[in-house]
Amino acid sequence: MRKIFLGVLIFLLPSCDHGLKPSETSVPIYEEPGFGGTVYFKGAWPDTIYDLRVVAFRNYPPRDIITEVMGGKAKFSQSLPKRVDSTKYEVLADTGKWEYIVVALQYGANIFSDWKAIGVYDTTEQDTIPTPLYIPYGKFIRGINITCDFDNPPPQPFKFSEIIGFLIAKQNLKD
């Protein structure tokens, strides 16, 4: 009996090297919240491009542009490369719902007025209504891809130029 017990013990000991320690895959990993993906470009690029960014807004359309920007309810990517077929992007954005994600193009020298939306995150092709995005706590959402068609831009639902110009100016003051 003793030999059987020792045989079973020798067989089981190698499989008990970490006791009740949870596996590495069961431990949640915190990431800086935000989202990213690829922007795809179609059509003829405009002759003049001053800046190009992905911008996210909490509300669609924004209720009070200045309050939303000052309150951190709008976030944007770094400047994107120009005259490419596609590019990767990232936006660090707080946890919660983002109702309007857009690619914004500055087409003139006036940072406060020369902006237009050239692409909108929309997962349904049959409409032009933006698709909202929910970012859970501690998660970075990947695969938020946006197609920009220079020959067929999306509807301009509000004074986009005011928002983007103010956002960029505010960011430049921080830097």
Secondary structure, 3 states (H helix, E strand, C coil): CHHHHHHHHHHHHHHHCCCCCCCHHHCCCCCCCEEEEEEEEECCCCCCCCEEEEEEECCCCCCCHHHHHHCCCEEECCCCCCCCCEEEEEEECCCEEECEEEEEEECCCCCCCCEEEEEECCCCCCCCCCCCEEECCCCEECCCCEEEECCCCCCCCCCHHHHHHHHHHHHHHHC
